[in-house]
Amino acid sequence: MSRKFAAIVATGVALAVVVGSLLVLALGHDRQPKPAAASTQTSSTPTNTPSPTPTPTETPTGNAPPSTPHQPAPNPTAAIAQGNKKVLFFSFGDGPDPLWTPQILQVLGKHGAHATFFELGEMQAAHPGLREQVLAAGNTIGSHSITHPQLTAISPARRHHEIFDGPRSTCFRPPYGATNPKVRADIRAAGMVQVLWDVDPRDWARPGVSAIVRNILTHTRNHNVILMHDGGGNRAETVAALDQVLTVFKAQGYTFAAMDC
């Protein structure tokens, strides 16, 4: 073999080795997992991360005392509204007021009616003696807290104070009807039952006597709890409307009882 031919063969072998090595590297590279390409588009596939759930606003829809599986809370209207007896439960909030509470007591007395007054601790302290007038007329008193805060939006310490240190009663109506499990738990711990309402004629907004009367007569059914106010502002419309609706309901055979508070 000539030296020239031998050189050619050696060069060919070297090239074959290089080409073979390159093929091995290429094949090995194709077997490696490829990283996902970055995308500038938002994926349409939903994720498993839950979105925050807004807390529902609790709209008062009726007299809804809380209960537990082992110790049901008493309903302050249940024993009074037994059977098919035609009875309604008028209730008044935000008092006692030295001007309007006596006028409402006078209208109730005129019709032989009784009611439940959900009073504020600060109003009782400012107007001593009115509590006794309410009770002496055969009515009952529920607690409406001390200063009328939204109990779901204050600190636990203040909520405890407003519930535990308010007017003495076995019934409690949370201001604005704002309630949640913590509020209900404090009410139970204080030895009281939560009492809301069935009919709200919005007398607190002073829509006019005829509007208040129409709202009550349209929406009230047997055994309903009706929400009205003897405090918190001018209640002349409330007094006049109360007289009218009691006249109508009395003619229909209804009686008007105080809740067992």
Steps between C-alpha positions, in 0.01 A plus 500: 500500500639837402542776748249711310233231508564438871453869575172502314374196694605655834323823415185308406501307827544821700209662319283195565578514871414870516172453312406206724563704813285782371214259427514355852488847655209601282299189585570545869390863492164406344420269794534773765173665624446838340410793728156649445506810293407819680161637397369853503136382486282426799407134522132424454522198730351577843729462798422328829557815705166595654386857460404683818134465584329824603318496827127516427299784641249356737159644431258464791212287383330400820514406860790257492630409844820296493509145623748221566447127439494420871344811654238661274452867577144593598295700254355800689186493284438125485301444817289811437420414139384142555250355258308725266462788742505828310781686670757756383820616669576870471850603601668838541868586490760764587320641806389572755433857391336750740278642224406207279498199733214638717297578186545146369402362842186713482404361157566143611285552808218646290476174304570262787826405332839403637841504334869440556741793525861432398682767694849646492706511818601862442137605455394322817776679690406838351129463575453311826146402582384426146596135533263468792221672305539251215486202736215639710282518189538125444771511235836327497852629439775354283861611473612691191862541621639807677586744220355342182822397317517253214610200704655320202744786441645568845766334716414184697554688827260779410246253359511310828446823695208613282322166539583399858470844662189628322141511628390203710293256299483148358453636145755682287453679169830580323508858366426517125427127516874449447590157631737210442610187689720698742220743582254218553750314719543805725123546522459138609788528747329803653188290560289663230322406178551689175177658374473655154173580317264405217370840387702821468278794392806729500339745739853602599533668157179702553342411161161636603218358715313347206814321374567351843139387536488351150827312551381343825151408378638354176776283643386395847384144560386317812768470772731750326743725685466862381793741529432863598687769694439716805848657493763628262317806370158652441248217532175689441435292188556180695251601768230590245560187291489276806157632593366428151637147460391396848147618416496287181656190652279515807192505276636186333514319831870529579646544845837660570733330745838580650771244436625289789812703573 
